[in-house]
Amino acid sequence: MSTLIAIATADGVSVADHLARSAAFLVIDLDTNTRELRDRGGDACGNHRSFVDLAEGCRAVLCGGVGQGAVNALAAHGIDCLVLAAPMDIEAALDAYRTGALATTNARVCLCG
């Protein structure tokens, strides 16, 4: 069975500053390094179901910020939500996650409306 993580991104290069502002989730198989871009399709902030659907099969979602509602929705499906302690590009975040050196924070913030 593969180990999948999702990285929220707005531009395909950096980790999104907030989960709800992401345009897509880049899903990476840590065992094979295969990648799949799962597009959010313009879902509005607060649609936590879309986050769960996009992260299906993943053990964790990496992002730059998140509200508690999204954390709860993901956790209810066994998905950890990891908030980066500082802005990072996708490759740096992936490398840090793989080596166990990813700096995260428990801070929760909802930037929506």
Helices and strands as residue ranges (DSSP letters): E 4-9, G 19-21, E 24-29, E 35-39, H 48-54, E 58-63, H 68-75, E 80-84, H 90-99, E 104-105
